[in-house]
Amino acid sequence: MADLSPFSALPDDARLWIHATAEPLSEGTQKVLLDHLSTFIGGWASHGHAVDGAATVLHDRFLVVAAVSTGEDDISGCGIDDLAHAIDQAASRVDIEWVPSLHVLYRAGDGSVVSASRRAFQTQAEEGTVPAEPPVFDPSLTTLGALRDGQLEKPAHISWHAQLLGTPART
């Protein structure tokens, strides 16, 4: 199970942002990234209200930020833009490349996290070079509760990825 302790003070309905890296991040790179974001989050505000948040790296490949406004409103678009800018700034310090949003992220037979375009993933599945039921990752989660419920990584046959494997999704 992934360590979600940085989010222990946040509610399940906290907003969630997940960014997948093109390569695994070293401990040193993770520290630089998270230190920069910690500084940003410490002063983050939206509509004049502080934002409570935290960040972590999961599986050495996923930067995860969860946050909730201390005011009555959700985090504003400007507040979200500020976060995106802070993430980009932190990533540029350590030369991180992000996985394109339309790529599939899955766990290979050796346990590593791999990314491939949807077409490449489908071709690899047809050729048998992708495990028959690979665990896949869903970086489109929007709430911390979904992450806590284990929805980041799940078997392909119960996700939309099943269609790329040539099988209907099962629940």
Residue pairs with C-beta under 8 A, 6 or more apart in sequence:
2 58
2 59
2 152
3 56
3 58
4 56
4 147
4 148
6 54
6 55
6 56
7 14
7 54
7 56
7 66
7 144
7 147
7 148
9 52
9 54
10 52
10 53
10 54
10 66
10 67
10 68
10 144
11 68
11 144
12 143
12 144
12 145
12 148
13 68
13 143
13 144
13 145
14 53
14 66
14 67
14 68
14 143
14 144
15 66
15 67
15 68
15 74
15 75
15 142
15 143
15 144
16 64
16 65
16 66
16 141
16 142
16 143
16 144
16 146
16 147
17 64
17 65
17 66
17 83
17 87
18 62
18 63
18 64
18 139
18 140
18 141
18 152
19 62
19 63
19 87
19 98
19 139
20 61
20 62
20 63
20 98
20 99
20 103
20 105
20 115
20 137
20 139
21 61
21 62
21 63
21 96
21 97
21 98
21 99
22 96
22 97
22 98
22 99
22 115
23 97
24 60
24 61
24 112
24 113
25 33
25 57
25 60
25 61
25 96
29 94
29 96
30 57
30 60
32 90
32 93
32 94
33 57
33 63
33 90
33 91
33 93
33 94
33 96
34 55
34 56
34 57
36 86
36 89
36 90
36 93
37 55
37 63
37 65
37 86
37 87
37 90
38 55
40 82
40 83
40 86
40 90
41 51
41 53
41 54
41 55
41 65
41 67
44 50
44 51
44 53
44 67
44 79
44 82
44 83
45 51
45 79
46 69
46 71
46 73
46 74
46 75
46 76
46 78
46 79
47 69
47 71
47 73
47 76
47 79
48 71
49 69
49 70
49 71
49 73
50 69
50 70
51 67
51 68
51 69
51 70
51 75
51 79
52 67
52 68
52 69
52 70
53 65
53 66
53 67
53 68
54 65
54 66
54 67
55 63
55 64
55 65
55 66
56 64
57 63
57 64
58 64
58 152
59 113
59 153
60 113
61 105
61 113
62 137
62 139
62 152
63 87
64 147
65 83
65 87
66 144
66 147
67 75
67 83
68 75
69 75
69 79
90 96
91 98
99 105
99 115
100 117
102 117
102 118
103 115
103 116
103 117
103 118
104 115
104 116
104 117
104 118
104 121
104 136
104 161
104 164
105 113
105 114
105 115
105 136
105 137
105 139
106 113
106 114
106 116
106 121
106 130
106 134
106 135
106 136
106 137
106 156
106 161
107 113
107 114
107 134
107 135
107 136
107 137
107 153
108 114
108 130
108 131
108 134
109 131
113 137
116 124
118 164
121 130
121 161
121 164
122 164
122 165
124 130
125 164
125 165
125 166
126 166
130 165
132 165
133 155
133 156
133 157
134 156
134 161
135 153
135 154
135 155
135 156
136 153
136 154
136 155
136 156
136 159
136 161
137 152
137 153
138 151
138 152
138 153
138 154
138 159
139 152
141 147
141 151
141 152
146 152
156 162
156 164
156 165
157 165
157 167
157 169
157 170
158 169
158 170
158 171
159 169
160 169
161 169
162 168
162 169
162 170
163 169
